[in-house]
Amino acid sequence: MGTRLDMERIAKALGAERCGKISPRGGYFGALQLAAEVRARFHVPKGGGRATDPSWSEQRLVRLSPKTLERLEKLAEQADASPMQVAALLLEQAVQTVVSQG
């Protein structure tokens, strides 16, 4: 899938300091950040097939409205992932946000 970005090296080269992690938001920059996370986390399994996060081991069925699926499909095109992989990433991020705020 592409080379991994060394964020520490990039920050140092820019004279910046990494202070924490930000969560993707809506809009163009949110889509870019989601695509970057897909590139960083997804790897093609040794036996071949679709690239995915190797830490994912659970598979569940989730019902969606047609409108939500359409939105996920648009995001998936930008992120070079499947709509349900994008949904899984967004769900993980949302759960992490809720847990860290609680």
Stockholm file with secondary structure:
# STOCKHOLM 1.0

chainA/1-102         MGTRLDMERIAKALGAERCGKISPRGGYFGALQLAAEVRARFHVPKGGGRATDPSWSEQRLVRLSPKTLERLEKLAEQADASPMQVAALLLEQAVQTVVSQG
#=GR chainA/1-102 SS CCCCCCHHHHHHHTTCCCCCCCCCCSHHHHHHHHHHHHHHHCBCCTTCSSCBCTTCCCCCCCCCCHHHHHHHHHHHHHHTSCHHHHHHHHHHHHHHHHHHHC
#=GC SS_cons         CCCCCCHHHHHHHTTCCCCCCCCCCSHHHHHHHHHHHHHHHCBCCTTCSSCBCTTCCCCCCCCCCHHHHHHHHHHHHHHTSCHHHHHHHHHHHHHHHHHHHC
//
